[in-house]
Amino acid sequence: MSLKFTNTLSKKKEDFISINPNQVKIYCCGVTVYDLCHLGHARSYLNWDVLRRFLIWKGFEVEFVQNFTDIDDKIINRANKEGCSTDELSERNIDEFHKDMDTLSILRPSSMPRATKCLHQIINFIEELEKKKVAYSSKGDVYFSVDKHKNYGKLSGREIENQIDNAAGRLKTNEKEIKKNSLDFALWKKSKSGEVSYSSPWGKGRPGWHIECSAMVKQELGESIDIHLGGSDLIFPHHENEIAQSEACNGKELAKYWLHNGMVNVGGEKMSKSLGNFTTIRSLLDEGISPMTLRFFVLQTNYRKPLDFTEEALKAASKGWERLNNCLAFGYIYKIKDQAKNEINVDKPIKRSANSKLDKDSFKLLSDFEKYMDDDLNTSGALSILFELSQPIRKCLNLLKGKDINEFDEDILNQVFNKWELLCEMAGVLGLKVNLNQEEPKNDTELDTNKIEELIKNRSLAKANKDFLLADKIRADLKNIGIDLIDKPKGVTEWKQLSD
């Protein structure tokens, strides 16, 4: 199976073919550094971290750029509120961003440009748009003319006429006076009195939000890239505007593939500060949620689907991760081979092993793992393969309890060790890092059988509706907590608890 991604631009799943063979250029929209990162950021950057790791594992050379927006209305307002400079606020939150991402074992990008460090490139970009008569200055501001870009709306699928009508009612009084079209967006903003500002051909001001990404893509990666990433909330207007200004300036397609992750819900409602269900990464970690539990929880759901954050779901993820971690610790704890390799360092990309010692069953599981990941990063299916591979390791662990390792047949132990090495490699592709200090998981003597039966019914309904992604996810989620499903004829599904 070839590698496929769901491309927001074409609205369909497509084979991935990079612009240059074996090389992939990726741009990911980064954070506005006015506050700590929240669960939505974790969801997005964990998924894109796995994308990057998987591409590297498959043999691609990946250049991954992610920006910081370090000047913006939110940053200015927060700095004023805290009585500090915008630079001080930005620097502090950039440091905190790195702490959170490092804790979650998210690889640092190849480069992380900042808006305030790219002002020369941004100004040159805007001047080029003016030369091509798709941008105009008005009272110290500079705007992009959306009606000068014939394909405006191609990413979001929105018709420009309808958008103009809808936008007109939301314009502020001063915008009505200086904009030619209600949808025109700011490339450069005139600074207000006492506000941080930068020199430009149009006077003191600062860049608009959309232009910084276009300028940074061009500066760091060139005029056309392979993949552009972001949350689904960025499709319109941010990414739509990026496409318009970049393609108008460069005369080339900005990105071949646009990938967007789904939003995070908390208890069925969209996460937002106004609803009081806003959760930062730091607060979750401070509550005792392990970084790998959070990563495991996020990867249980396909990146495109909404992610529902509940206490129950997090507990289930914690148990699933404990079971898997117990098997990942196997080779380190028992030191089956004198030359047992060091702990896999997921702070670096995992390169594909030769896997020359795999038996037939293990090789098939490796193939199935890659097929799931090739299919639009089906991380839920990939996790199910890790659990299937861990079963013989778990059995060996049970046999080893209270016994001397030297009592066991060396050939059998070597076979299990080879499976463990493969398990570590697959886990590394997903960025899952073994915790050797974790206590062994305890068996749950009481199972919520009603909940299990309800999930089985939901799976049957999903299959009937041909939502096989959801059906696979339910099966994988149950396996992750030790429940195996057995499909019988006539649509009957039985279940059994896997032994630890």
N, C-alpha and C positions, 0 to 999 in steps of 0.2 A: 504494500500500500504506500502511495506517495504521501508526503507531508501536505496537509490541507489546513487552511485557516478560513474562518468565516469573515469575509471582507465586507465591512460596512459600506464601502463605496459601491460594490456591485450587488449587495444584499444577498449574497450566496456564498456557499463554501467553494473555495478554489484551490487548485494545486499551487503550492508555493514554488516559484521559480525566481531566484535572486537575480538582480540586475547583472552582477558579475559572479561567475561560477565560484562556489565555495566561500563567498564573502557576503555578509549581511550587515547593512547599515540601518540602525534603529534609533529613532528619536522618541523619547517618552516625556510627556508633559509632567513637570515637577510641581512642587508645592509652592504656595505663597507663604513666605516665612514670617507670619505674624503671630503664630501660636504653635502649640505642640501638635504632633500628628495624631489623627484619629483612626478608628477602625476601618473607615473607608480607604484611607491611605494604605493601611496594612494590606487590605484585600487587593488593591490594585498593584502595589509594588511587589507583593509576594507572587502574584500570578505572572507578572512580567519578568521576575527573577527566574521563575521556572522556565518560561519561554526561552530566555537567554541561555540558561544552563543546558536545556535540551538541544538547542541549536549547536552549541559548542560540543556536546556529547556526540552529535551526529557528524561532526567533522567540519562545521562551518567556522570561519574566522569572523567573529562578531565585534562590531564597534557599536557601543551602546552609550548614547548621550542623553542626559536628563538634566533639565535646567532648574534653576532657582529663580522665582520671581521675588526680587528683593526691593522693589519699589512699587507701591500700589496704594489705593485709598485705605485699605484695611491696615496696612503697615503704618501709614501716616497717622491714622486715627489712634491706633494702639500705642504708638510711640508718644503721641501727645498725652494720652491718658496716663501712661507710666512715667512721663517726665524724662524720657531719654531720647536719643537721636534714632533716626530710622536705621542707621548703620549698626548701632549697638543692639537694637532689637533683632535685626536680621542676623547678625553674627551669632547671637545667643541661640536663636531658634535653628540656625543651620547646624550648630554643634549638637543641639538636642535631636535634630533629625538624624544625624549620623549615629548617635547613641542608640536610638530606636531601631534603625535599619540594621546596624551591626548586631544588635541583640537578636534580631529575627533571622540572622545569617543571610541577609540580602546582599548580594555582591555589589560593591561600589561601582558606579558607572565608569566608563572609559574617561569621560570628562563631564563636568558639571558647571557649565557657564552660568553667569549671573547677569541679569538685565543691566545693572549699573556698570558692569565691566565690559559691556558690548555696545555702548552708546554710539561709538564711531560707526560700527557696522549697521546699527539701526538707522541712524541718520542717513547714511549712504543709501540704504534700502528705500527709505521714504523719498529721497530725492530722485531715485530712479523711477519710482512710481509717478512722481510729478512730471518727469520728462515724458513719460508714456501717456500722460494726460488721463490717468485713472485715479489720481489723487488731487486734492485742492486744499489750499490754506484758507482759513476764515477766522479773523480776529485772534490770531495766535495759536489756533488749533489747526490740525491737518486731518482731513478725512479721506477715506477710500470711497470711491463712487461704485456702489454695488451694481448699478445698472450698466456700468462699462464692462462688466465681466459676464459674458453670455451664459456661462455654466454655473452661475451662483445658485446654490441650493442642491447641487448634485450629490453631496454627501448625505445630507439630512432628508432629501426628497421633498423639501418644502418649496412651494411655488412662490416666487418673489412677489407677485402681485398681492397674494394673501398676506404675506409678511409685512408689506408696506402698510396695508390697511390696519393690521394689528399693532404695528409699532407706533403709528401716528398718535394714538391715544396715550402712549406712555412717555412721550417726549416732554422734557422740561421746557419751560418758556424760553430760556436762552438757547436751547438746542434747536428749537423751531426757527429761531432767527438766523442761525449760522449754518445749519445743514441744508443741502440741496434736496436730499432724499431722507426720509425718516429712518431708513435702514443703513445709511452710511455710518461707518464706524470709525472711531478715532485712531489715528496712527501716532499722533503727537498731541499732548494735552498742555495747554497753557497753565502755568502754575498760579495758584492763588497767593494772596499776600501772606508772607511769613512761612510759606510752604517750601519744603525742600525742592530744589530745581536744578536744572542743568542747561548749559548754553546750547543753542541750536540756531540754524538759519532763520527760524520762525520766532525766535525770542526764547526767554526762559520757560522751561517746562520739563516734561518727562514723557517717556514713551507710553503708548497705549499697551494694553495687555496682549492683544493678538500679535502685534508686530514683532515683539521680542522673540517669539518662537520661530517665526519665519526667518528672522535674521540669524538666529543661533543655528538653525538647521543648515543654512547656507554656509555659515562660517565654519562649523565643525564637521559637516558631512558632505557638503556640496549641494547642488541644485535639485537633485532627485535622490530619494532614499528608498529602501526596500519596505520598511515597516514604520508606521506612525502609531503610537500607543496612547491610550488615555481612558478615562472613565466615560461611560455613556452620557453623562451630564455635559460633557465637553463637545459632543457632536455639533450642537448648535447653541450659540453662535461661534464659539471659539475655533473649532476645527474647520468649520465652513469658511470662516474669515481667513484663516491661515491659508487654505487652498486658494482662495480668490486672490489674495495679495501676492503669494509666492508665484503662482502660475502667471499672473499678470506681469510680474517683474522679470521672471526668468524665462518665460515662454516654454516651460517644461512641466511635466507632471510632478507634483510635489512628492507623492508617495504611491507605490503600487498597491500596498495593502494597508488598510486602516482597521486596527483591532481595538475594540472597546469592551471594558469589563462592566458587568452589571452593578447595580447599587446595593448598599447594605441596608437591610431593614432590622429594626430591633423590636421583637415581639410582634411582627407583622406590619409595623409602621416604619416609614422612612426615617432614618436617623437624622435628627436635626436638633440644633440648640434650642429652638423655639418649643419643641415638644418635650424637652428635658430628658431625652434619651441619648444624648451625645456622649460617646465613650472614647477616651483617648487610649492610645496604645500603652502609655505609661501607667495609667490608672489600672488597666487590666493586669499588667505585669506586677504592679505593686500589690494587687489583691492575691497574688500567688499563682496566677495562671502562667504556666511555663511557656517560653517562647515557641517551643516545638509543638505544644498543644495548639497554640494559636495558628501556627503554620498548617498543621494537620487539619484543623477545623476548616480553614479557608480552602484547602485543596480538595476537600470532600465534595465541593460544588464546582461545576464547570464555570470558567471565568465569565462567560456571557450571561449566566443566570443570576437573578437576584440572590443575595446571601442573607438568610434570616438568622439573626443573632439572638439566641435564647439561652438561658441558664441550662436548660435541659440538653440542648444541642452541644453546648460547651462541655458538659459533664460526659456526654457520650464520646466526644472527641478525645477527652482526657483519658478515658478508659482505652479507647482504640490506640492512642499513641503509647500508652503504657505497655500494652500487649506487643506492639511492634518494637518498641525500644528494648524490651526484655530480650528479644531475639537478636537485635542489632548488637547488644552487649556481649553476646555469646562468645565470640572468638577472642575478645579482649580479656574476659573474665577467666576463661579456662585455658587460655594460651595453648591451644591444641597443637600448634606447631611452634618450634623454637624460633623459626623465622617469621612468625606471624607479623603481618604488616602493621604499621602504625595506624592509629585511628584516622579514618578518612577525614580530611580537612575540607569541610563544605564552605570554608571561607575562600576557597579557590574553585574554579570550574572543574568538574569531573570529566576526564577524558575516557573514551570508550576503551575497555580492555579487550584483549584478544579472545578471552573466554574459551580457550582451547581445551579446558579440562571439564567442560560442562557435560552432564549426561543428557539423554534425549529429552527427558521431562523438563529439565532446567532450561535447555535451549528453547523449547517451545514457550516457556513462560517469559523468557527474554524477548522472544519474537512478539508475543501477545502484549507485553509492556510497551514495546515500540509502536505497535499498531494502535493501541489506545492513545498514545501521545501524538502520533501522526494524525490522528483524527481530531483536529482542532483542540489539541491539548486536553484530552479527556483524562484529567488527573484523578477523578473518582475511580475510573476503570483501572488506571495505573496503580492506585493504592490497593485495589482488590488483588492485583497480581503479587504485590509485596506480601500480602497476608497469605496468599496461597503458597508462595515460596517459603514462608516462615514456618509452615506446619511441620515439616520434618525437623527443623531446628528446635521447635517447641517440644516435640516428642523427645528429642535427644536431651534437652534440658531437664525434662522430667525424669529421665532414666539416670541422669548424672547426679541427681540430688542425693547427697549423703554417701556418694561412692567415689572411689579413686578413679581418676581419668585413665590411669594406666591399665585398668581392668577391661577396657573396651577395645574392640577390634579396630586396629589402626586404619584399615581400608575404609571401614564404615565412617569412622571419624573424619577421614580425609574427604569423603564424599559430602558429608554434612558441611565441612569447612568450605568446600568449593561453592556450595549453595549459599553459605553465609557471605562469602566474598561477593557473590552476585547480588545478594540482598543489599549489602552495603553500597554497591555501585548504583543500583536503582534508587535507593534512598538518597544518595548523593545528588543524583539528577534532579530529584524533587527538593533538594536543599534540606533534608531531614537529618539532623545531627544527633548522634547517640549521646545519651546522658548516662554515664557510668555510675553516678551517685543516686540514681532513681531507685526507689524500693520496688521489689517485684510486685506486680499487680495481684490483688486479692480476688479470689473467686467470688462472684455474686451468687449467693445461695438462693436468692429470691429474684426471679425474672418477672418483668412486667409482661406477662403473656398477652394481655389485652392490647398493649402497645405494639407488640410484635405482629399480632394478627391484623391490626389496623394498617400497619405498614405493608403487609403482604397484600391486603385488599387494594391499597393505593397503588402498589406495583402492578397488580393485575389490570387496574383501570388505566394506568399509564400505557401499558402494552396494548390495550384495546384501542387507545387513542393514538397509537403509533408514536408515543413520546418515549422512545427507547433510551434516550439519554437519562430521563428521570427514572425509568425502570432499572437501568444499570446502577444509578446512584443509590437507590433504595437497597438493592441487593448488596452493593459494596458497603454501605453504611452499616447494615446488619452484620456483615462478615467482620467489619472492623471492631464490633463489640462482641464477637464470638458466636454469632448465629449464622449457620449455613442453611441455605434454601435448596430444596430438592423439588424440581418441577416434575410432576407426574402427568400422565395422559388426561385428557378432558379438562385441562386448565387447572388441575389441582396442584397446589404447592404445599409441601410439608417443610418443617424446619427442625433443626437439631442444634444443640449447643456444642460448640467445639471445645475440646478439652484444652486446658492450659498446659 
